[in-house]
């Protein structure tokens, strides 16, 4: 260590005492970590404008107290085990991950296409004009909005041109901005599917909206119950409902659009993992059926990585200007480098190639987990369709969520109870993610989970 930030006031006297106290405090609060080598006495004296004898005396005092150790040929170092323990109220270090983490909705971050992303970024930056690195349209770069409109039209049957797309920092930001915009248009009562993503519930409440739950059955959202609840906005996951895994049936889609048109309501479509459908081609998005009634939200959080904080919103014309205004004053626009890179990845086909690769892997993982659960837990049910990054497991009669979750955790298996996702009581169930673990570990997790369900 050649430099050490220590304050000594030459006008206060007792320079040796000041230096000793300052060094002692730096060791105690962890600024000088165990094993750290202190500057040579002559160097520290020159740095602080002290005589070398003052530094020698301070070092010697702290060696005597046990804060420092002096080893011939190795200099003076901080002794082990003398740092003060963390103060009360500070956050604890994160717990180590469980051996079998079935957290739902988490993609395989090791599958992120680093080489393709870096190559796309290099090409995009090399070609981008200098003004692209300045303040741009907060709705997003025109090249990305054009690529997104084409991609969504091709793979999700969306009815959108580049001018209909706004780039956002994930679905969470899109929904947060939308709450503000819709309130300005007189929409204050929001309905959600019941059960629903706990993140959506928390976000709505954080922005002053108390959501109204609408039941979900084997065909998806109960539109008759929605019509009776008095909401003028509903947030839905029609492609693969979270957490039950069901798909909104064609008749329900028609009913939902008719409800919105007749009542002047707005449908907010969270298309969160529609890229991953394993038993057949994905169904088209709701927005393509009624672009004047549906707000379509999507992101890269499941298909690539949530840390990118990159998503999009496709809005009806009557909300688009207000939404772009809200985006401008939220953050002046999403990061340009990420936008350029993703636009290049889309244009060059790299995103489609990535989706084909990870889709095959996730399908194998889902099949492995479902087959193992059917073998190990034949009394439990797995509703929904083969899609997404999670499945719903209905527990057999007589078993409750809390005891099963605790028993699974004791065996090193993390699972999520569905009860916190409900606004009204429902049958006990678990949400299980399969994005993080390979097939053999998913099979082992199913065996351990079966033991947890069986109980003591």
N, C-alpha and C positions, 0 to 999 in steps of 0.2 A: 504494500500500500504506500504510494508515494505522496498522496495528499490526504489530509484529514481535516474536516471542517469542525473546528473547535473555537469557541469565542473566549477570549481572555481580555479583560479590561485593565489596561496598564495603569489607569488612574485610581483603581480601587485597592491596590496593594495586595500583599500575600499572593503573589503570582503562583507559587508552588501549590497553595491550597486551591486556588481557582482552577488550575489545570487538573489537579487530582480529582476535584469534584466533577469537572466536565467530562473527563475520561470515564470516571465511574458511572456517571449517568448514561453515557453512550453505550457502555457495556450492558447496563441494566435494561435499557429500553430496546436493545436489539440492534441499534444502529451499527454497533461493532459486534459482529456475529462471532460465535465460538470458533476458535482457530484462526481468526483474521490476524494478519501480521501488521503490527503498528509501524509507522515510519521510524527510521533510525533517529536517535535522539538529536543528532546534529541537524538533520533535515527538518524535523519538527520545530526545533529551536529557531532555525532560520525562517521558517514559514510564519511563526507567531511573533517573531522579534524578541525572543527570550534568550537568556543565557542557557548554554547546554546543561549547566548544573541544575537549573530549575527542572528541566525535562527529565534528567537522570533521577532526581529526587522523587518526582511524581511517579515515574515508572516503578521505582523501588518500593514506594509506599503501596501501590496497587498490587505488586507482586506479593508483598507481605500480607495484604488483605485477602489474597487468593483470586483477585480479578484478572491478573495477568500471570503469565509464565514466561520466564526467560530461559531459553535453551541455547547453549553455546553453538555458534555456527548457524542458528536458525532465527536469531533475533528475538524480539518480544512479541508474544501472541496473546490473544484473548483466551482465558481459561475456559474449558468446557463446563456447561451446566450452571452458569452464573447469571444468565439472562433472566429478567423478571418474567413470570408467567403472564399470558395475555390478560388484560384488564377485563373485569366483568362487563358484560353487555356487548363485547366485540363478537362478530360472527365466528362460529366454530369452523375449522377446516372441513371441507366437504367429506362426507363419508365415502369409503371406497365402494365402487359399484358392486352390486351383487353378482355372483358367478353366472346367474341365468336371468338376464334383464329382459323382461317381456313388456317393457313400457310401450304402450300403443302409440302409433303415429310417428315413430322415430325412424328415419331412413338409415341405411347403411352408409355412414359418412366415409368409410374407407373406399366406397365405390365412386366417390366424386371424381369426375373425369379431369384430373389435374393437368395432364399433358394437353388434352384438347382445349381446356379453358385457357391455359397459358398461351398456346399457339394462337387461339382466336384473339386473345388480348393483344398479342404482339402485332398481328396483322391489322387489327382495328386501330391501334395507336399509331402504327406507321402510316396509315392512310388518312387518319383524322386530321382535319384542318385545325390550326391552333385555337380558333375561337370555340371549338368543342370543349376545351378545358376551362372555359369561363362560365358565367351564369347563362344557363340555357332555359328553354321553355320548361317551367316546372311540371308540365304535363308529361314530359319525357322527350328524349331525342327522337326526331322524326324517323330515323332509320329503324330504331327499335319498335316504335309504334306501328310502322308499316309491316315489319316482320311478324310482330305479334298478331296483328289483324289477319294476316295471311295464315299463320299457324292455327289460330283459333277457328277460323273458318274451315280449314282443311280437316283438323282432327277433332273439333268439338262442335262443328256445324253452327258456329256462332254467326250472327248477322252483324258484322262490324267492319267499318273502315278505319284507317289510321286515326282520323279525327275523333272517333268514338272511344279510343283507348287512352287511359291515363296510367302512367307508370307510377307505382307506389312502392313503399318499403314494406312489402308483405301484406297479407290479408288483414292483419291486425290494424295496420294504419288505414287501410282502405275502409274497414268497418268503422273505425273511430271517426274518420272524416265524414263518412256517410251519415252517422248519427247526427252530427252538427248540421249537415246540409238538409237532411230530411226534416229536422226540427224547424228549420226556417221555412219549410213548405207545409208546416202544420201537422207533421207526423210525429207523434210522441209515444204511441203505444205499440210496442214491438212484441211479436210472438216468436217463439222458438220451438223447435221440435223437442219433445219430452220422451226419452232422455236426449241430452244435448252435450256438446263439447264443454267441459268446465272452463276452458279458456274463453269461449264465447260468452258464457254466463258472466264470468268475472269482468270481461271487457265492457259489456253492456252496463253492468252495475257501476263500474268505475266512471262511466260517463253519464251517470244519473238516470239510467233506464232500468226499471225493474221488469224483467221479461215475463211474459205470460206463456206457460207451457201448454203445448197442444200434443195430444197423444200420437204415437207412431205405432202402426201395426204392420202386418206382413206386406202391405202395399204401400207403406210409407206414411207420410203425414195425413192425418184425418182432416180433410178439408171441411167437412161439415162442422166439426168441433172448432176449427179455425174461424169459420164464419160466425159462430156464436160467441166468440170471445171478445169481440169489439176492437181487435187490433187493426191497424192500417198498414203495418209493415210486418213481414214474416221473413225470418232467416232460415234457409233450408239447405240441406246437403243432398240433393236429389240423386246424384250419380252413385253414391255409396254412403248411406246415412251413418252418422257417427252418434253412438257406438254400435247400433244394432246390425249394421251392414246391409240393410235392405235397400232396394232401389225403388224410387218413386214410380209406381205403375203408370202406364199410359193413360188410363182413365183418370187417375188422380192428377196427373199433369194437366189434363184438359180442365178438370174441375178447379185446380188452383189458378190457372190463367183466367178462367171465367170469373172466379171470385174477385181477382184483382181488377179485372176490367169493369165489372158491375159496381164494385164498391169504391173505386178510385184508390185502391191500395197499391203497395209496392212489394215486389218479391225480391229478396236479396239471396242470390245463389252463390254459396260457397262451394266452389268446384275443387275441393282440397286434394283429392287423390284420384281424379277421374282418369289419369293416364294409365292406371293399373287395373285392368279388367282381364281376368284369366280364362273365363269359360266361354266368352264370346266377345264380339266387338263392343266397345263402350257405347252407351246410349248418348245421343247428342245432348247438348246443354239446353236448359230452359230458355236462355236468352234468345236462342235462334227461333223459338216459337213466338216470342212476344218481346221484341227489343224495346218497345215503348213502355213496357211494364216491369222488366226484369233488370236488376243490376247484377252483373256477373263479376265475381271476384276470384282471382287465382294467383298462384305464386310458385316459386321454385323450392319451397320449404320441404316438400315431400319428394319431389322428383330429383332434386339435386342436393341442397343443403339449406337449412333454415338460417345459417349464419350469413348467407348472401344478402338477406333482407331485400329481396327483389320480387315484385309482384305486379299485378295489373288490375285495373277496374274498367269495365265496359258499362257505360251509363246511358240511360235514355236521354235524349236531347234536352229535355226540360231541366235536368239536374246537372248537365255536364259543365256549364260555365261556373256554377256555384262550387262544384267539386274541385275544379281546377283552381279557383280562387282560394279555397280552403287549403289545398295542397301547397300553393305558393307561400302562404303565411304560416304553414306548419314547418317547412324546412327548406324552401326555395328549390326543391327538386331532389330526386334520388341521385345517388352517386353516379357520375358520368363514366368512370372507368368500367364499372360493372355493366352499365347499359351498353356501352360500346362492345364489350366482350360478348355479352349475351346476344346482341344483334348479329354479330359475326358468327357465333356458334349456330344460331338459327339459320342464317343465310347459307352457311356451308354444309348444312345437314348434320352437324355434329350433335345437336340436341336430339334429333330423331335417333341417331345411332346409339347415343347413351341410353335413351328410353328403351330401345329394343334389348339392350344388354341387361339393364337392371330389371326389366319386366320379367325376363326369363328366370333370373335368379330369385326374385321375390315369389314367383309362382312355385318354384321348387321348394322354397322354405314354407310357404303356406301349405302345400300338399303334405309336406313332412309333418308339420304340426297337427293338421287336421287328422291325418291317418293315425298319428300317435295318440291323440285325444280319443278318437273313436275306439282304439284298442284298449287304452288304459282307463278311460272314463266313459263306458258305453251308456251310462244313465244320464250323462249330461248332453245338452243339445248345442249345436253350432248353427244358429240361424243366419240369414243373409246370403249374399252371393260371394263368389270367388273373386275378390277384388281388394285393392287397397293394401295397406300395411298392417292391418289389425283384423282380428275377428272377435266376435262376441261369444262367450261361453255361458250358457244358462246352467246354473248349478242344479244338481239333483235335489229332490224334495228333502227337507230336513236339514239342509246345510245353509248357513248364513254367510254373507260376505265377510264380516269382520274376522270371524274365526278362521276362515279359509285363507284370507290374505295374510293373517299373522302366522298361521301354520306354514304357508308357502315361504314366507320371508325367513322363518327359522330354518328352512331347508335351502336357502340361498336363491329362491325364485321370487322375482318381483312381478306382481300382477296389480292391476288397477280395479278397484270395485266400481260398479256402475251406479250405486246409490247416490254418491255425490253429484252425479250427472243428471239426476232426476229432480223435477219440480213437484212430482207427486209420487206416492209409493208405487213400487213395481216389483216383479219377481227378482230374486237374487241372481246376479250375473257378474261376470268379470270381463274386462276388455284386455285382450292379449295381443301384444305386438310381436311380429316376427321379422322385423327389418334388421335387427342387430345381430342375430345369432345364426350360425350355419346349421345345416339340417341335423347333424348328429347331436348338437347341443340342444336343439329344439326338441328332439325326441327324448333326451334325458330330462329336460325341463318338464315335459308332459308326464313322465313317470313320477317325478318328484311332486308335481302338482296333484296327481292322482292320490298320492299318499297323504297330502295335505287335506284333500277333500274327504278321504276316508276317515280322518280324525285319529285320535289316540287309540 
